[in-house]
Every structure is written in structure tokens, then in C-alpha cells.
Amino acid sequence: MIDLKDKKWSIAGHTLMIVLSILAVAPFILLIMSSLTDEATALRNGYSFLPEKFSLEAYKYVAKEWELIGRGYLVSIFVTVVGTVGGVFITAMLAYTLSKPDLPGRGLLMFLLAFTMLFNGGLTSTYIVYTQIFHIKDTILGLLLPNLLMNAYFVVMFKNYFEHTLPGALVESARIDGATEFKIFYKIAIPLSIPMFVTVGMTAALTYWNDWMNGMYFLSTNSSIQSIQTILNNINENIKFLQQNDVGGAVSTADLPSVTVRMAIAFVGVLPMLLLFPIFQKWFVKGATAGAVKE
């Protein structure tokens, strides 16, 4: 039976979590409601959870650009799926190797891994390497390769998970039966590490889906393979340009829903990830807590 002191702590904990949950969800609700607000009302009253007047004009404007946005969605889906699957497996294979205590040079490899968590070559040298050595400029690799290379933090999470979760007796019996390390990896390590794969995969997928910097850096002339985030950012910038510059009356900017369309664009961009997260939430929570604990 719960005593009075524990009950008070339980109530305080639940109250705190409810408040934090509301604070986390509130920006998304404000985003959606603002995108459904009439432009003049938003300009007069600002963003509101309960708009005075509703309107779909922002979404009508986005719908006019749907051919462009649809193509961006396809590019983003391809890049997110291929990049996430490739990146997670490369990361997991390195982490599995580093989890072996008898690996020759393990200390040096761990030092090099930790070094990349603190230092990097900088933006200019990274750009030169990718464009003049790997030649990814204006190709789909410009969206894939920069985020595909391993994230040191994910490698450490995977490594700790493999070290403290995989049953040593099971791995040893597989070796006695003649299994190679690669066979142990995909027959034992992967099936027993699904929560960690989902956790790292969700984080990697969010990185790919929300990325527009690589499109800006590496797709300067090839607009046919721009991702959804880059396209939505371009639409936002075009509206801003039309409103701030005189285009000789060729385009009427008076009715452009500049304030609410930004919210509609943001909602269109984040919607797929909002729909996917509840599906993988169970494994995501389990993997995040298991990978963070070192026994």
C-alpha cells in the first residue's frame, strides 16, 4: 500500500509531467490553429489557440504548388528511407565491432571516435571535400552522403547496448557452432536490438527529413531533386521577396497569406513524421532508456 509521503511525490510527479506534456504539445497546436487563421485576423491579433476567424487560404496557396511539393515529398521519402537504412546499418556494424573487448586497436579507434564528437573540419573544408573529391554537387548524393556517415553519439549508444544487453553465452554458443561474426551480427545482434535500431533510425530519419542545409549547399543548379524542406523554404522566401519588392504590378501581393502560409508550410513539412512517431513510440522509448544506461 502506498503511504502518504509516496502518494504526495506521485501526485507531484504526475502534475509535473502533465505540465511538461502540455508545454511540448502546445506549439504544435498553435502551429495548426495559426495555419487555419484568416490572414487579416492573424495580422491584427497575432497567433492564437482560438482564432477569431478561420480560413483555408494558406492551404489553398500551398495546394497551388502541389506538383512541386509532391515531387519534393518523393525526393524526401527516397532520401530518408535510403539514408536511414544505410546509416543505421553502417553505425550498428561499427558499434558491434567496437563492442568486442579483444578487438586489436580498440582503444585507438574509440579515441578517434570520441575526437570526432568534439572536433570537425569546419564548413569550408567539408564543402571542398564533398564537391571536389566526392563530386556530389547537384546529385542526389548531395542529400544522402553528408548525413550518411556515422554519428559518433549513435555509435556509442549502439556499442553500450551490444556490450550490456547481448547474452554472452548465446554469442559464445553460436561461435562454437561455427557461426562467423557477421552471421552472429545479423542472426543474433540485430533481432535482439530492435528497440535500439528503431531509436537511432527515428532520430536519423528526422535528421534526413528536416534537412534543408545540404540542399542549399549542394543543389545550387539542379532544382529537380530538391527535398520537401528546401522547396518549402524556397516558397517562403519567394513570398517574402514579392512582398518586400516592387515587381511592377505583375503579381498582386496584397492577398498573399504571408503570415499564415508559413505555419501551413511548417505543418505540411512536419506532418509525415508526426504520423510515423506513434507507430514506433514503444520501441523508441525502450531503446532510448536502454542505450543510455551503462551497468
Disulfide bonds with the S-S distance in Angstrom:
none
